[in-house]
């Protein structure tokens, strides 16, 4: 590893360069501070050359060894005891180095000349080490908190995007099976509708496979997808199906979460058209106004009380759509109401467009 790599290598998100810059600034500040106090910068320099290796050993041993091994495992009493003994030992070592290499008066800033390892000297020096240790530990804990917060945010975003991709990828395979059966029947009859049906199915599948990956999709493309879906269902149900579709407002440049509305349309067929005998009416309204989409779909239902299924084999279910709304939009950006009436099922959605 070369010098450049060493400086850019990160320990817990903090590069070696940042560590070095911190200690250099701290060392320079302390040297100038005590040099000014003593009136002797050379003496201050020698004293700090003795002290700072002790500071560094204490700080890194604590934040990278003792805290992970003891504090994170809730061994607080053991940690406190070891820290006190460790600091006491380093203070005695500092006393010896200061006495032999700096000055026999080991406490120049003290109230009187000190040449022995006294209780007052040990207490003040240990408090000084606690001060340095607390300062460095606070920096480390803050850096860890910011790093973990960033990591948690990235994981949450990745999980949300994965879940959204999964949710929006779900559409009933029965729809495709039924459409293929219809195409097969039309081909046997050599119907002129066959090419148009194949084209619509192809466009729908292309949209589902290739154009639903972004978090937001063109509202115009989403409506075109729904229109293809409706056209294919018209072929399946024939004259028994009455669809009233209306669109008002400017749809150009508006974006929406892909595959968000089609589950409501699919639900109308699955639990409306499939459950009824005779003519089935499905009414769909799209109103774009003041940056919001007002989507309303209603379908005739059986006379029996209808309770929509939250999850069905191959289907997305209304509950899944609710989850997608909660994942992809803020609370104030959507409002969903579902009305389960005796002979009619109604969905009202107000959605913020991007």
TIMIVO-943581 format. One record per residue (C-alpha): residue in three letters; z negated, x, y. Coordinates in steps of 0.2 Angstrom, whole numbers, plus 5000, padded with zeros to 4 digits. Example, Ala and Ser with C-alpha at 12.3 -4.5 7.8 and 13.67 -1.06 7.14 Angstrom:
! residues 2
{code ALA, w 4961, u 5062, v 4978}
{code SER, w 4964, u 5068, v 4995}
END
This chain:
! residues 354
{code UNK, w 5000, u 5000, v 5000}
{code UNK, w 5005, u 5008, v 5017}
{code UNK, w 4996, u 5007, v 5033}
{code UNK, w 5006, u 4992, v 5039}
{code UNK, w 5003, u 4982, v 5024}
{code UNK, w 4984, u 4986, v 5025}
{code UNK, w 4983, u 4979, v 5043}
{code UNK, w 4992, u 4963, v 5039}
{code UNK, w 4983, u 4960, v 5022}
{code UNK, w 4972, u 4945, v 5024}
{code UNK, w 4954, u 4943, v 5017}
{code UNK, w 4950, u 4924, v 5018}
{code UNK, w 4963, u 4921, v 5031}
{code UNK, w 4957, u 4935, v 5042}
{code UNK, w 4968, u 4951, v 5042}
{code UNK, w 4961, u 4969, v 5041}
{code UNK, w 4968, u 4972, v 5059}
{code UNK, w 4957, u 4958, v 5066}
{code UNK, w 4942, u 4965, v 5057}
{code UNK, w 4946, u 4982, v 5064}
{code UNK, w 4949, u 4975, v 5082}
{code UNK, w 4932, u 4965, v 5081}
{code UNK, w 4922, u 4980, v 5077}
{code UNK, w 4930, u 4992, v 5089}
{code UNK, w 4927, u 4979, v 5103}
{code UNK, w 4909, u 4977, v 5098}
{code UNK, w 4906, u 4995, v 5096}
{code UNK, w 4914, u 4999, v 5113}
{code UNK, w 4904, u 4985, v 5122}
{code UNK, w 4888, u 4991, v 5114}
{code UNK, w 4891, u 5009, v 5118}
{code UNK, w 4894, u 5006, v 5136}
{code UNK, w 4880, u 4993, v 5137}
{code UNK, w 4867, u 5005, v 5131}
{code UNK, w 4875, u 5020, v 5139}
{code UNK, w 4873, u 5012, v 5156}
{code UNK, w 4855, u 5007, v 5151}
{code UNK, w 4850, u 5025, v 5146}
{code UNK, w 4860, u 5033, v 5159}
{code UNK, w 4867, u 5044, v 5145}
{code UNK, w 4883, u 5038, v 5137}
{code UNK, w 4884, u 5053, v 5124}
{code UNK, w 4867, u 5048, v 5117}
{code UNK, w 4872, u 5029, v 5116}
{code UNK, w 4888, u 5035, v 5107}
{code UNK, w 4878, u 5045, v 5094}
{code UNK, w 4866, u 5030, v 5092}
{code UNK, w 4880, u 5018, v 5089}
{code UNK, w 4889, u 5029, v 5077}
{code UNK, w 4873, u 5028, v 5067}
{code UNK, w 4870, u 5010, v 5069}
{code UNK, w 4887, u 5002, v 5066}
{code UNK, w 4890, u 5008, v 5048}
{code UNK, w 4874, u 5000, v 5044}
{code UNK, w 4879, u 4984, v 5053}
{code UNK, w 4896, u 4984, v 5044}
{code UNK, w 4888, u 4987, v 5027}
{code UNK, w 4875, u 4973, v 5030}
{code UNK, w 4887, u 4960, v 5036}
{code UNK, w 4901, u 4962, v 5023}
{code UNK, w 4888, u 4963, v 5009}
{code UNK, w 4881, u 4947, v 5015}
{code UNK, w 4896, u 4937, v 5019}
{code UNK, w 4907, u 4942, v 5004}
{code UNK, w 4894, u 4945, v 4991}
{code UNK, w 4877, u 4937, v 4994}
{code UNK, w 4883, u 4921, v 5002}
{code UNK, w 4896, u 4917, v 4988}
{code UNK, w 4884, u 4922, v 4974}
{code UNK, w 4868, u 4914, v 4981}
{code UNK, w 4871, u 4902, v 4995}
{code UNK, w 4885, u 4893, v 4987}
{code UNK, w 4875, u 4891, v 4972}
{code UNK, w 4860, u 4884, v 4982}
{code UNK, w 4849, u 4899, v 4978}
{code UNK, w 4841, u 4899, v 4995}
{code UNK, w 4824, u 4907, v 4992}
{code UNK, w 4832, u 4921, v 4982}
{code UNK, w 4845, u 4924, v 4996}
{code UNK, w 4831, u 4925, v 5009}
{code UNK, w 4821, u 4937, v 4999}
{code UNK, w 4835, u 4949, v 4996}
{code UNK, w 4841, u 4948, v 5014}
{code UNK, w 4824, u 4952, v 5021}
{code UNK, w 4822, u 4967, v 5008}
{code UNK, w 4840, u 4973, v 5011}
{code UNK, w 4838, u 4973, v 5030}
{code UNK, w 4821, u 4981, v 5029}
{code UNK, w 4829, u 4995, v 5018}
{code UNK, w 4843, u 4997, v 5030}
{code UNK, w 4831, u 4998, v 5045}
{code UNK, w 4821, u 5012, v 5037}
{code UNK, w 4838, u 5021, v 5033}
{code UNK, w 4843, u 5019, v 5051}
{code UNK, w 4826, u 5026, v 5057}
{code UNK, w 4829, u 5042, v 5046}
{code UNK, w 4847, u 5044, v 5053}
{code UNK, w 4841, u 5041, v 5071}
{code UNK, w 4827, u 5053, v 5069}
{code UNK, w 4837, u 5067, v 5062}
{code UNK, w 4854, u 5065, v 5071}
{code UNK, w 4851, u 5056, v 5087}
{code UNK, w 4834, u 5058, v 5094}
{code UNK, w 4816, u 5060, v 5088}
{code UNK, w 4811, u 5046, v 5099}
{code UNK, w 4819, u 5033, v 5088}
{code UNK, w 4816, u 5018, v 5100}
{code UNK, w 4823, u 5023, v 5117}
{code UNK, w 4822, u 5006, v 5124}
{code UNK, w 4805, u 5003, v 5117}
{code UNK, w 4789, u 5001, v 5127}
{code UNK, w 4783, u 5019, v 5123}
{code UNK, w 4789, u 5034, v 5114}
{code UNK, w 4791, u 5031, v 5095}
{code UNK, w 4793, u 5044, v 5082}
{code UNK, w 4785, u 5035, v 5067}
{code UNK, w 4791, u 5020, v 5057}
{code UNK, w 4779, u 5008, v 5065}
{code UNK, w 4778, u 4989, v 5062}
{code UNK, w 4784, u 4985, v 5079}
{code UNK, w 4799, u 4996, v 5078}
{code UNK, w 4803, u 4989, v 5061}
{code UNK, w 4801, u 4971, v 5067}
{code UNK, w 4812, u 4973, v 5082}
{code UNK, w 4826, u 4983, v 5073}
{code UNK, w 4826, u 4970, v 5059}
{code UNK, w 4828, u 4956, v 5072}
{code UNK, w 4842, u 4965, v 5079}
{code UNK, w 4851, u 4966, v 5062}
{code UNK, w 4848, u 4948, v 5060}
{code UNK, w 4856, u 4945, v 5077}
{code UNK, w 4872, u 4955, v 5072}
{code UNK, w 4872, u 4947, v 5055}
{code UNK, w 4871, u 4929, v 5062}
{code UNK, w 4885, u 4932, v 5074}
{code UNK, w 4897, u 4939, v 5061}
{code UNK, w 4892, u 4925, v 5048}
{code UNK, w 4895, u 4912, v 5061}
{code UNK, w 4913, u 4919, v 5064}
{code UNK, w 4916, u 4920, v 5045}
{code UNK, w 4909, u 4902, v 5042}
{code UNK, w 4920, u 4895, v 5056}
{code UNK, w 4936, u 4904, v 5049}
{code UNK, w 4932, u 4897, v 5032}
{code UNK, w 4930, u 4880, v 5039}
{code UNK, w 4946, u 4881, v 5048}
{code UNK, w 4955, u 4888, v 5033}
{code UNK, w 4948, u 4875, v 5021}
{code UNK, w 4952, u 4861, v 5034}
{code UNK, w 4970, u 4867, v 5035}
{code UNK, w 4972, u 4868, v 5016}
{code UNK, w 4964, u 4851, v 5014}
{code UNK, w 4977, u 4844, v 5026}
{code UNK, w 4991, u 4852, v 5018}
{code UNK, w 4986, u 4846, v 5001}
{code UNK, w 4983, u 4829, v 5007}
{code UNK, w 5000, u 4829, v 5016}
{code UNK, w 5008, u 4835, v 5000}
{code UNK, w 4999, u 4822, v 4989}
{code UNK, w 5004, u 4809, v 5001}
{code UNK, w 5023, u 4814, v 5001}
{code UNK, w 5023, u 4815, v 4982}
{code UNK, w 5015, u 4798, v 4980}
{code UNK, w 5027, u 4791, v 4993}
{code UNK, w 5042, u 4798, v 4984}
{code UNK, w 5035, u 4791, v 4968}
{code UNK, w 5031, u 4773, v 4975}
{code UNK, w 5048, u 4772, v 4984}
{code UNK, w 5058, u 4777, v 4968}
{code UNK, w 5052, u 4762, v 4959}
{code UNK, w 5064, u 4748, v 4957}
{code UNK, w 5066, u 4736, v 4942}
{code UNK, w 5078, u 4744, v 4929}
{code UNK, w 5080, u 4726, v 4923}
{code UNK, w 5090, u 4723, v 4939}
{code UNK, w 5102, u 4737, v 4934}
{code UNK, w 5103, u 4731, v 4916}
{code UNK, w 5107, u 4714, v 4922}
{code UNK, w 5120, u 4720, v 4934}
{code UNK, w 5129, u 4730, v 4921}
{code UNK, w 5129, u 4715, v 4909}
{code UNK, w 5137, u 4705, v 4923}
{code UNK, w 5150, u 4719, v 4926}
{code UNK, w 5153, u 4719, v 4907}
{code UNK, w 5156, u 4700, v 4907}
{code UNK, w 5167, u 4701, v 4922}
{code UNK, w 5178, u 4715, v 4914}
{code UNK, w 5180, u 4704, v 4899}
{code UNK, w 5186, u 4690, v 4910}
{code UNK, w 5197, u 4703, v 4919}
{code UNK, w 5189, u 4696, v 4935}
{code UNK, w 5196, u 4702, v 4952}
{code UNK, w 5177, u 4704, v 4957}
{code UNK, w 5174, u 4718, v 4945}
{code UNK, w 5179, u 4732, v 4957}
{code UNK, w 5169, u 4725, v 4971}
{code UNK, w 5154, u 4724, v 4960}
{code UNK, w 5156, u 4741, v 4953}
{code UNK, w 5157, u 4748, v 4971}
{code UNK, w 5142, u 4739, v 4977}
{code UNK, w 5132, u 4745, v 4963}
{code UNK, w 5138, u 4762, v 4966}
{code UNK, w 5133, u 4762, v 4984}
{code UNK, w 5116, u 4755, v 4980}
{code UNK, w 5113, u 4769, v 4967}
{code UNK, w 5119, u 4782, v 4978}
{code UNK, w 5107, u 4776, v 4992}
{code UNK, w 5092, u 4776, v 4980}
{code UNK, w 5096, u 4793, v 4973}
{code UNK, w 5102, u 4803, v 4988}
{code UNK, w 5096, u 4794, v 5004}
{code UNK, w 5078, u 4790, v 5001}
{code UNK, w 5071, u 4807, v 5001}
{code UNK, w 5067, u 4808, v 5020}
{code UNK, w 5051, u 4800, v 5025}
{code UNK, w 5061, u 4789, v 5037}
{code UNK, w 5078, u 4782, v 5035}
{code UNK, w 5090, u 4773, v 5046}
{code UNK, w 5086, u 4754, v 5047}
{code UNK, w 5105, u 4751, v 5047}
{code UNK, w 5107, u 4759, v 5030}
{code UNK, w 5091, u 4751, v 5023}
{code UNK, w 5099, u 4734, v 5028}
{code UNK, w 5115, u 4738, v 5020}
{code UNK, w 5106, u 4743, v 5004}
{code UNK, w 5097, u 4726, v 5004}
{code UNK, w 5114, u 4717, v 5008}
{code UNK, w 5122, u 4726, v 4992}
{code UNK, w 5107, u 4720, v 4982}
{code UNK, w 5109, u 4702, v 4988}
{code UNK, w 5127, u 4702, v 4984}
{code UNK, w 5124, u 4708, v 4967}
{code UNK, w 5111, u 4695, v 4964}
{code UNK, w 5123, u 4682, v 4970}
{code UNK, w 5135, u 4686, v 4956}
{code UNK, w 5121, u 4684, v 4944}
{code UNK, w 5115, u 4667, v 4949}
{code UNK, w 5131, u 4660, v 4956}
{code UNK, w 5130, u 4643, v 4964}
{code UNK, w 5112, u 4641, v 4960}
{code UNK, w 5107, u 4654, v 4973}
{code UNK, w 5106, u 4650, v 4991}
{code UNK, w 5103, u 4665, v 5003}
{code UNK, w 5101, u 4663, v 5021}
{code UNK, w 5101, u 4680, v 5030}
{code UNK, w 5099, u 4683, v 5048}
{code UNK, w 5098, u 4699, v 5059}
{code UNK, w 5094, u 4699, v 5077}
{code UNK, w 5091, u 4713, v 5089}
{code UNK, w 5098, u 4731, v 5091}
{code UNK, w 5097, u 4740, v 5074}
{code UNK, w 5106, u 4756, v 5080}
{code UNK, w 5095, u 4772, v 5080}
{code UNK, w 5080, u 4763, v 5072}
{code UNK, w 5071, u 4771, v 5058}
{code UNK, w 5060, u 4764, v 5044}
{code UNK, w 5052, u 4771, v 5028}
{code UNK, w 5066, u 4770, v 5014}
{code UNK, w 5065, u 4757, v 5001}
{code UNK, w 5050, u 4748, v 5010}
{code UNK, w 5058, u 4730, v 5011}
{code UNK, w 5068, u 4729, v 4996}
{code UNK, w 5053, u 4726, v 4984}
{code UNK, w 5049, u 4710, v 4994}
{code UNK, w 5067, u 4705, v 4991}
{code UNK, w 5066, u 4709, v 4972}
{code UNK, w 5049, u 4700, v 4971}
{code UNK, w 5058, u 4684, v 4978}
{code UNK, w 5070, u 4685, v 4964}
{code UNK, w 5058, u 4690, v 4951}
{code UNK, w 5045, u 4677, v 4955}
{code UNK, w 5056, u 4664, v 4963}
{code UNK, w 5073, u 4663, v 4956}
{code UNK, w 5068, u 4668, v 4939}
{code UNK, w 5054, u 4655, v 4938}
{code UNK, w 5064, u 4640, v 4945}
{code UNK, w 5076, u 4628, v 4937}
{code UNK, w 5090, u 4622, v 4949}
{code UNK, w 5095, u 4628, v 4966}
{code UNK, w 5084, u 4642, v 4973}
{code UNK, w 5083, u 4646, v 4992}
{code UNK, w 5079, u 4663, v 4999}
{code UNK, w 5078, u 4665, v 5018}
{code UNK, w 5077, u 4682, v 5025}
{code UNK, w 5075, u 4686, v 5044}
{code UNK, w 5076, u 4702, v 5053}
{code UNK, w 5071, u 4702, v 5071}
{code UNK, w 5070, u 4719, v 5081}
{code UNK, w 5061, u 4717, v 5097}
{code UNK, w 5051, u 4729, v 5108}
{code UNK, w 5051, u 4743, v 5095}
{code UNK, w 5045, u 4732, v 5081}
{code UNK, w 5053, u 4725, v 5066}
{code UNK, w 5048, u 4707, v 5062}
{code UNK, w 5053, u 4704, v 5044}
{code UNK, w 5050, u 4687, v 5036}
{code UNK, w 5056, u 4682, v 5018}
{code UNK, w 5052, u 4666, v 5010}
{code UNK, w 5058, u 4659, v 4993}
{code UNK, w 5055, u 4643, v 4984}
{code UNK, w 5042, u 4644, v 4970}
{code UNK, w 5037, u 4633, v 4955}
{code UNK, w 5026, u 4619, v 4959}
{code UNK, w 5012, u 4628, v 4949}
{code UNK, w 5001, u 4639, v 4960}
{code UNK, w 5010, u 4656, v 4960}
{code UNK, w 5000, u 4672, v 4960}
{code UNK, w 5011, u 4687, v 4963}
{code UNK, w 5009, u 4701, v 4950}
{code UNK, w 5003, u 4717, v 4958}
{code UNK, w 5011, u 4728, v 4945}
{code UNK, w 5024, u 4723, v 4933}
{code UNK, w 5034, u 4733, v 4920}
{code UNK, w 5048, u 4742, v 4930}
{code UNK, w 5043, u 4734, v 4946}
{code UNK, w 5035, u 4740, v 4961}
{code UNK, w 5023, u 4726, v 4965}
{code UNK, w 5016, u 4720, v 4982}
{code UNK, w 5001, u 4731, v 4980}
{code UNK, w 5012, u 4746, v 4979}
{code UNK, w 5021, u 4741, v 4996}
{code UNK, w 5004, u 4739, v 5004}
{code UNK, w 4999, u 4757, v 4998}
{code UNK, w 5015, u 4764, v 5005}
{code UNK, w 5012, u 4755, v 5022}
{code UNK, w 4994, u 4763, v 5022}
{code UNK, w 5001, u 4780, v 5018}
{code UNK, w 5016, u 4780, v 5029}
{code UNK, w 5010, u 4771, v 5045}
{code UNK, w 4994, u 4770, v 5056}
{code UNK, w 4984, u 4754, v 5055}
{code UNK, w 4990, u 4748, v 5072}
{code UNK, w 5009, u 4751, v 5067}
{code UNK, w 5010, u 4737, v 5054}
{code UNK, w 5003, u 4720, v 5050}
{code UNK, w 5007, u 4712, v 5033}
{code UNK, w 5003, u 4693, v 5029}
{code UNK, w 5007, u 4685, v 5013}
{code UNK, w 5006, u 4666, v 5011}
{code UNK, w 5005, u 4658, v 4994}
{code UNK, w 5010, u 4640, v 4997}
{code UNK, w 5012, u 4626, v 4984}
{code UNK, w 5031, u 4627, v 4983}
{code UNK, w 5035, u 4642, v 4994}
{code UNK, w 5030, u 4660, v 4994}
{code UNK, w 5031, u 4669, v 5012}
{code UNK, w 5029, u 4687, v 5017}
{code UNK, w 5028, u 4691, v 5036}
{code UNK, w 5028, u 4709, v 5041}
{code UNK, w 5027, u 4717, v 5058}
{code UNK, w 5032, u 4735, v 5058}
{code UNK, w 5033, u 4749, v 5071}
{code UNK, w 5050, u 4757, v 5071}
{code UNK, w 5053, u 4775, v 5074}
END
